[in-house]
Each structure stands twice: as structure tokens, then as C-alpha cells.
Amino acid sequence: MSDRTSRAIVCGAGIAGISAAYHLAVRHDMRDVLLVDERAPLSVTSDKSTECYRNWWPGPGDAMVRFMNRSIDIMEELARESDNCFHLGRKGYLFVTADPARIPDFERAAEEPCALGAGPLRIHTGEPGDPIYTPAPATGFENLPTGADLILDPLLIREHFPFLSTDVIAALHTRRCGRLSAQQMGMYMLERAREAGLQFLEARVEGVEVRAGRVRGVHLRDASGSRTVGTEVFVNAAGPFVKEVARMVGVDLPVYCELHTKIAYNDRLSTIPQSAPLYYWADGQRLPWSEEERALLAESEEMQWLLAPFPPGPHGLPEGTPGSQNQLCLWTYDVETVEPVLPLPPHDPHYFEVVLRGLSRMIPGLQAYFDRLPQPVVDGGYYTKTGENRPLIGPLPVEGAYIIGALSGFGIMAGCAAGELLSAHVTGSGVPSYAPWFLLERYEDPDYRALLDDWDESGQL
Ligand SMILES: Cc1cc2nc3c(=O)[nH]c(=O)nc-3n(C[C@H](O)[C@H](O)[C@H](O)COP(=O)(O)OP(=O)(O)OC[C@H]3O[C@@H](n4cnc5c(N)ncnc54)[C@H](O)[C@@H]3O)c2cc1C
């Protein structure tokens, strides 16, 4: 028996659920929307990210580039109207290599997203007639270049990024990319939605009542007990638990989770300027160890893996709070599929040292920490993914049930456009042309299945 009703109930107050609720309550003026989370808003995955954004996405198709461009448009609107309360900046991402054999990969990686709508490509070779390279300012996002600068002139690289190893020979600086405070953006949207009438309830969604093939209500449990709230619209925004929550309407989602960990540390020796963009080492490597360390590691079966070749990808960025020397860093060299559990399982105690040594290949100044590592603060969360790493946004095969999830490692940057798209589905207003790419029903389309067989992300660095 329902003791109240709501026009729509959103399960999950991470960035996805908040953005969905914001768009329903504020931009569609929907009354009586209820946002439910068994925990504090934004406290599971959405406050654990590195808080970066980029319009830099590969194909197939231009759906991801257009989706992210739209999301960044909305983030910029919110930043302008809020006096940039969430510190949206646009320093870009910088992919670098010291391997001449990788230059063709860089050229391909530069061309594809630009051709898909990320903006123009400027190539800097050091020859007369080169385009102008505009450095990114430490703060702000207005009036800056889009697209990318592919810098093949080592002198220009050293002039603008003197902290990098002197053997770096190519750098790809992608420009409609940067960082924000995700927690503050999420809270800003939540506050605006509350002002527009959104209600937040701290409770666990325990079940969804489905009768005659459509949603009729949601079973909730909180400190005061259980109740059912009648509704005809249920939005599953449960982050790493979307699969579990989708089962409540009898739907099995094709998603899985990976645990990703990030590290914050105080760069007390200021090896990396706070004005640096996100920096990403695109070459494989073996970690640097002294002869003595190498011999010791070789003797230990448990530690020998530290001598093996490592894949490309250690990356980091300044944390960005004014006056801070904090750096964040990550490297996904060993992710595997896991069941999501909270609290998170303990992290690998070697992780920070591995990432720091890996990054020292790109930033030699970090070698100064080998003898005395800074104290790391380690946290992280789950990437919830589909096989092709594209989100799920739209109706589920039960009338009135919707999904906004599988936001993987891009939910902060995609959050605004994802909420907008979800709200367009719920209200029946016009959806953008990228919408079909993110529907659950895409997997029933034989053309999409054929595309999946040939899915090629080799153009990514
Ligand atoms: C280490 C790391 C780095 C990342 N870096 C970036 C980045 O730089 N840029 C970027 O864009 N993205 C990044 N991401 C990804 C981004 O953080 C996620 O995609 C995003 O936070 C997912 O948001 P969400 O709302 O789907 O999930 P969550 O934030 O996890 O929210 C889900 C909510 O659902 C609630 N919930 C679940 N089940 C129930 C239930 N039965 N009843 C009630 N409530 C329920 C949970 O309590 C939770 O609050 C990163 C992620 C990690 C882990």
C-alpha cells in the first residue's frame, strides 16, 4: 500500500542521479521528484574521481565527441551562472612520447577526434609558417583554443613543459579538456534542484513494484522502517549497483565493474608546476630500479612482477587548490573485473611506488623521491562499464523504468549531458541524434552487433 506518491523517483545521488534530478526539476520544471540514496549525496564514486573532462574521444562514429561537447557546454553554462563555484579550468591533457616509432600513432590519435568534431588540429614542427601555440592559463576556461596542438618540435615542448624529460620528442596537447571540482558542481546542481522542489530522502531502494508491465511504486527502507512510494517513473542511477537495482525490474544489464585507485601526494619539492595540464606517458617501459634493488626483486617470486614490462599510461595532474603542492596520479596496469563491495577492499601497498617510478620516466625530478616517498592518500572507486565502454542512458524494457549508468571513467565529464538526455527520454521531449548510441536496446540491433565485432580503439593513446 502506498503512503505517498511521487511523479518520478531517482535511485542514486551520485553525479548521474543528481544531474537527472536537476534536469527534471529545474530544466523541465517537473514537480514532485524524489531523489533517494542510502548514503550521503556524491559519497560513493562521484567524489573519488580525478575530476577531469575532455571532448577528446575516438570513434566509431561521432556520438561520444558530440555527447561530451554537449556536456562541456552545460558545465560551462553552470560555471558562468554560478561565478564558477566549481573551478572549471581548461589546461588540457598532454600526451607525450620519447619513442620516434610512436609519432604515427600520435598523428592518427590527433586526427581522429578532430575529424569527429573535437576542433581543429594545429601541428608544430619548428619550421617557419607553423601555427601559433597558445599556452593554457592556470585557471579559467573562456576564449581558449579547441581541438589539439600536436607538438613535434622538441624546443617548443621544452619551452612550455620544462619539467618533462629532455628526450620527449612529441606531445599532443588536447584543448577542450581540463578539470573541475566534481563535488562542488554536483552540490550546485543539487541545491538548484532542491530550490525547484526536488526532495532528497536518505533511504535504500529495496524493490520496485511492477504491475501489468509498468512501474507502479518503489519500496524504500530507512531508519524509520519500510514504505512504498507510488510512482510511474523510476530512474536507476545506482552507479556500481545499477545491475543489482535493474534486477528489481527484472532486467539484466550487460555491465561489469573494475576497481580503480588514485593517489594524492604532496609534491614537496615542486617537481611539477601547478600550472601543468594533465600529463600522460604514452610509452611502455620497465620501472627504474638500482642494480641492487633489481637483484633483490629478482630473488623474490612475489616481487618479480616489478621487473616486467609495464604498459603505457601512468598519468597525473596538479590537484589545483590555490597554494597547494598536491598532485594526483594513476596508472591502470592491472585492472580486472570485480564484484562491487563497500567499503572498498584494501589497495596494493606497492601501487604508489609503481606509479611514481613509472611517472619518473616522463618527469625525472620525481626520482628525488625514490629514497623517501611522500605520504600518499589513496582512494578510488568502481568504473561501471559496458563491453564497448559506452554508457547506458534511456528507457528499460519495463514501462516507466529508466537507466542512467555505465559511466565508467567519464561520469563526471558526461554527467551533465547524461542527465539532460535522461530527462528528455522521461519527459518525451526531443532527444539529440546521439541518443540511440546509448540505449540498452542498441544490443538488439544487428548493425550495432556487427559494429561491436569490429570495434577498434587502436587510435587511442
Ligand atoms: C579513480 C577514479 C577516477 C575517475 N576519474 C574521472 C575523471 O577524471 N573524469 C570523469 O568524468 N570521471 C571519472 N571517474 C568516473 C566517475 O567518477 C564515475 O563515472 C561517476 O562518479 C559515476 O557516477 P554515478 O552517479 O553513476 O555513481 P555513484 O557516484 O557511485 O553514485 C551511485 C549512488 O547510488 C547509490 N545507490 C546504489 N544502490 C542504491 C540503492 N539500492 N538504494 C539507494 N541508493 C543506492 C549509492 O549509494 C551512490 O551514492 C573516475 C572514477 C574513479 C573511480
The ligand as an SDF file (V2000), in Angstrom:
LIG
                    3D

 53 58  0  0  0  0  0  0  0  0999 V2000
   39.6650    6.6240   -9.5120 C   0  0  0  0  0  0  0  0  0  0  0  0
   38.6230    7.2010  -10.4180 C   0  0  0  0  0  0  0  0  0  0  0  0
   38.9260    8.2750  -11.2320 C   0  0  0  0  0  0  0  0  0  0  0  0
   37.9450    8.8310  -12.0620 C   0  0  0  0  0  0  0  0  0  0  0  0
   38.2500    9.9410  -12.8030 N   0  0  0  0  0  0  0  0  0  0  0  0
   37.2970   10.5110  -13.5630 C   0  0  0  0  0  0  0  0  0  0  0  0
   37.5700   11.6970  -14.2830 C   0  0  0  0  0  0  0  0  0  0  0  0
   38.6830   12.2350  -14.2260 O   0  0  0  0  0  0  0  0  0  0  0  0
   36.5730   12.2360  -15.0260 N   0  0  0  0  0  0  0  0  0  0  0  0
   35.3300   11.6820  -15.1100 C   0  0  0  0  0  0  0  0  0  0  0  0
   34.4830   12.1960  -15.8340 O   0  0  0  0  0  0  0  0  0  0  0  0
   35.0310   10.5590  -14.4160 N   0  0  0  0  0  0  0  0  0  0  0  0
   35.9840    9.9680  -13.6540 C   0  0  0  0  0  0  0  0  0  0  0  0
   35.6970    8.8370  -12.9440 N   0  0  0  0  0  0  0  0  0  0  0  0
   34.3890    8.2090  -13.1270 C   0  0  0  0  0  0  0  0  0  0  0  0
   33.2750    8.8850  -12.3340 C   0  0  0  0  0  0  0  0  0  0  0  0
   33.7010    9.1300  -11.0130 O   0  0  0  0  0  0  0  0  0  0  0  0
   32.0550    7.9710  -12.3560 C   0  0  0  0  0  0  0  0  0  0  0  0
   31.7220    7.6290  -13.6910 O   0  0  0  0  0  0  0  0  0  0  0  0
   30.8420    8.6630  -11.7270 C   0  0  0  0  0  0  0  0  0  0  0  0
   31.1550    9.1630  -10.4660 O   0  0  0  0  0  0  0  0  0  0  0  0
   29.6850    7.6780  -11.6260 C   0  0  0  0  0  0  0  0  0  0  0  0
   28.6210    8.3700  -11.0690 O   0  0  0  0  0  0  0  0  0  0  0  0
   27.2810    7.6150  -10.6850 P   0  0  0  0  0  0  0  0  0  0  0  0
   26.3360    8.6710  -10.2320 O   0  0  0  0  0  0  0  0  0  0  0  0
   26.8770    6.7250  -11.8230 O   0  0  0  0  0  0  0  0  0  0  0  0
   27.6870    6.6450   -9.4830 O   0  0  0  0  0  0  0  0  0  0  0  0
   27.9730    6.9300   -7.9280 P   0  0  0  0  0  0  0  0  0  0  0  0
   28.6600    8.2240   -7.7260 O   0  0  0  0  0  0  0  0  0  0  0  0
   28.6180    5.7060   -7.4020 O   0  0  0  0  0  0  0  0  0  0  0  0
   26.5270    7.0840   -7.3020 O   0  0  0  0  0  0  0  0  0  0  0  0
   25.6460    5.9780   -7.1770 C   0  0  0  0  0  0  0  0  0  0  0  0
   24.8000    6.1850   -5.9420 C   0  0  0  0  0  0  0  0  0  0  0  0
   23.7740    5.1930   -5.9290 O   0  0  0  0  0  0  0  0  0  0  0  0
   23.5110    4.8660   -4.5800 C   0  0  0  0  0  0  0  0  0  0  0  0
   22.8120    3.5820   -4.5270 N   0  0  0  0  0  0  0  0  0  0  0  0
   23.1900    2.4060   -5.1140 C   0  0  0  0  0  0  0  0  0  0  0  0
   22.2870    1.4580   -4.8660 N   0  0  0  0  0  0  0  0  0  0  0  0
   21.3100    2.0240   -4.1000 C   0  0  0  0  0  0  0  0  0  0  0  0
   20.1040    1.5570   -3.5180 C   0  0  0  0  0  0  0  0  0  0  0  0
   19.6820    0.2760   -3.6760 N   0  0  0  0  0  0  0  0  0  0  0  0
   19.3430    2.4160   -2.7720 N   0  0  0  0  0  0  0  0  0  0  0  0
   19.7370    3.7100   -2.6170 C   0  0  0  0  0  0  0  0  0  0  0  0
   20.8730    4.2130   -3.1510 N   0  0  0  0  0  0  0  0  0  0  0  0
   21.6480    3.3790   -3.8870 C   0  0  0  0  0  0  0  0  0  0  0  0
   24.9000    4.8230   -3.9520 C   0  0  0  0  0  0  0  0  0  0  0  0
   24.8280    4.9650   -2.5370 O   0  0  0  0  0  0  0  0  0  0  0  0
   25.5840    6.0060   -4.6460 C   0  0  0  0  0  0  0  0  0  0  0  0
   25.5150    7.1970   -3.8790 O   0  0  0  0  0  0  0  0  0  0  0  0
   36.6440    8.2770  -12.0950 C   0  0  0  0  0  0  0  0  0  0  0  0
   36.3350    7.1940  -11.2760 C   0  0  0  0  0  0  0  0  0  0  0  0
   37.2950    6.6670  -10.4350 C   0  0  0  0  0  0  0  0  0  0  0  0
   36.9310    5.5170   -9.5540 C   0  0  0  0  0  0  0  0  0  0  0  0
  1  2  1  0
  2  3  1  0
  2 52  2  0
  3  4  2  0
  4  5  1  0
  4 50  1  0
  5  6  2  0
  6  7  1  0
  6 13  1  0
  7  8  2  0
  7  9  1  0
  9 10  1  0
 10 11  2  0
 10 12  1  0
 12 13  2  0
 13 14  1  0
 14 15  1  0
 14 50  1  0
 15 16  1  0
 16 17  1  0
 16 18  1  0
 18 19  1  0
 18 20  1  0
 20 21  1  0
 20 22  1  0
 22 23  1  0
 23 24  1  0
 24 25  2  0
 24 26  1  0
 24 27  1  0
 27 28  1  0
 28 29  2  0
 28 30  1  0
 28 31  1  0
 31 32  1  0
 32 33  1  0
 33 34  1  0
 33 48  1  0
 34 35  1  0
 35 36  1  0
 35 46  1  0
 36 37  1  0
 36 45  1  0
 37 38  2  0
 38 39  1  0
 39 40  1  0
 39 45  2  0
 40 41  1  0
 40 42  2  0
 42 43  1  0
 43 44  2  0
 44 45  1  0
 46 47  1  0
 46 48  1  0
 48 49  1  0
 50 51  2  0
 51 52  1  0
 52 53  1  0
M  END
$$$$
